[in-house]
Amino acid sequence: MIENKRPIINLSDIRLQRLLFRGNDLASLNDYAEKAEMGISEVVANLEPWLDGRTLDIEAVGGELFLHTAPLGRPQPLDVAVVPANLWEILRQVGDSDYASMIYNIIRGLQFAGWRCRIHPVDATNPATFLELYINNNWIPLFLFPKKNRIAVENGILDKLAVRNIKKVAIIINQKDINSFLLEVRKWLLIDGNQITVVLLENPSFQPVILSPNDIAVKPKTKKYK
């Protein structure tokens, strides 16, 4: 019996070929074009034989074009060529195209502002969050636009992190909400035994506001959840 061999992608441009197999931090066609130092039309021309909606696909969201490296999901059928997951594929596993685009723009905005961030694969072993931020030589959990009424409540975001003995967390919020989130974080830090440093990042500038258990503004302590 003759076994069907899985097809292999071989692009005519070696730069793009390398990025397709090693560019796990790339998502948009602009990303690939910039890294390969070519125009978007050249990127599409190189990928065109594989843009069949099975091997690769292009998704248009909010004026941006994104390359999906596994439009059928994984594992792929044996008649479909396989490439490693890029950033867009991982983001699409988390939510629909609009949500994935929002996270992508947050990641690029953070990078533009000088922050380092990373994502966990969906099947990673029990990470605290999907996204992490690099602060003071440590990767810390990063939350995106949580509801403020989930910050200081019992079994809320900060309580759950404390159970895991996490000492620092970053939270992205809209700039207009900074005062209400400051109040919520201080409310939680006022509770005796709560010891997490919280870094609030105001979207879209991502300027940090840091609250720690040692801040004068969060003393004296109170009893837990009276």
WOPEDA-V457910 format. One record per residue. N is the residue number from 1. RES is the residue in three letters. PSI is psi as a letter, one per 30 degrees, with the letter a starting at -180 (* if undefined). Layout:
# WOPEDA-V457910
n	res	psi
N	RES	PSI
N	RES	PSI
This chain:
# WOPEDA-V457910
n	res	psi
1	MET	k
2	ILE	k
3	GLU	k
4	ASN	k
5	LYS	k
6	ARG	k
7	PRO	l
8	ILE	k
9	ILE	k
10	ASN	j
11	LEU	l
12	SER	f
13	ASP	j
14	ILE	e
15	ARG	e
16	LEU	e
17	GLN	e
18	ARG	e
19	LEU	e
20	LEU	e
21	PHE	f
22	ARG	f
23	GLY	i
24	ASN	f
25	ASP	g
26	LEU	l
27	ALA	e
28	SER	l
29	LEU	e
30	ASN	e
31	ASP	e
32	TYR	e
33	ALA	e
34	GLU	e
35	LYS	e
36	ALA	f
37	GLU	h
38	MET	l
39	GLY	l
40	ILE	e
41	SER	e
42	GLU	e
43	VAL	e
44	VAL	e
45	ALA	e
46	ASN	e
47	LEU	f
48	GLU	e
49	PRO	f
50	TRP	g
51	LEU	i
52	ASP	g
53	GLY	f
54	ARG	e
55	THR	e
56	LEU	l
57	ASP	l
58	ILE	k
59	GLU	k
60	ALA	k
61	VAL	k
62	GLY	h
63	GLY	g
64	GLU	k
65	LEU	k
66	PHE	k
67	LEU	k
68	HIS	k
69	THR	f
70	ALA	i
71	PRO	f
72	LEU	f
73	GLY	l
74	ARG	k
75	PRO	k
76	GLN	l
77	PRO	l
78	LEU	f
79	ASP	g
80	VAL	k
81	ALA	k
82	VAL	k
83	VAL	l
84	PRO	l
85	ALA	k
86	ASN	a
87	LEU	e
88	TRP	e
89	GLU	e
90	ILE	e
91	LEU	e
92	ARG	f
93	GLN	f
94	VAL	e
95	GLY	a
96	ASP	l
97	SER	e
98	ASP	e
99	TYR	e
100	ALA	e
101	SER	e
102	MET	e
103	ILE	e
104	TYR	e
105	ASN	e
106	ILE	e
107	ILE	e
108	ARG	e
109	GLY	e
110	LEU	e
111	GLN	e
112	PHE	e
113	ALA	f
114	GLY	g
115	TRP	l
116	ARG	k
117	CYS	l
118	ARG	l
119	ILE	l
120	HIS	k
121	PRO	l
122	VAL	e
123	ASP	g
124	ALA	l
125	THR	j
126	ASN	h
127	PRO	l
128	ALA	e
129	THR	l
130	PHE	e
131	LEU	k
132	GLU	l
133	LEU	k
134	TYR	j
135	ILE	k
136	ASN	h
137	ASN	g
138	ASN	k
139	TRP	k
140	ILE	l
141	PRO	k
142	LEU	j
143	PHE	k
144	LEU	j
145	PHE	h
146	PRO	l
147	LYS	k
148	LYS	f
149	ASN	g
150	ARG	g
151	ILE	e
152	ALA	f
153	VAL	l
154	GLU	k
155	ASN	g
156	GLY	a
157	ILE	e
158	LEU	e
159	ASP	e
160	LYS	e
161	LEU	e
162	ALA	e
163	VAL	e
164	ARG	g
165	ASN	h
166	ILE	k
167	LYS	f
168	LYS	k
169	VAL	k
170	ALA	k
171	ILE	k
172	ILE	k
173	ILE	l
174	ASN	k
175	GLN	e
176	LYS	f
177	ASP	g
178	ILE	e
179	ASN	e
180	SER	e
181	PHE	e
182	LEU	e
183	LEU	e
184	GLU	e
185	VAL	e
186	ARG	e
187	LYS	e
188	TRP	e
189	LEU	f
190	LEU	f
191	ILE	k
192	ASP	k
193	GLY	f
194	ASN	k
195	GLN	h
196	ILE	k
197	THR	k
198	VAL	k
199	VAL	j
200	LEU	k
201	LEU	k
202	GLU	j
203	ASN	k
204	PRO	g
205	SER	f
206	PHE	h
207	GLN	k
208	PRO	k
209	VAL	k
210	ILE	k
211	LEU	k
212	SER	l
213	PRO	f
214	ASN	f
215	ASP	k
216	ILE	e
217	ALA	f
218	VAL	g
219	LYS	l
220	PRO	l
221	LYS	l
222	THR	l
223	LYS	l
224	LYS	k
225	TYR	i
226	LYS	*
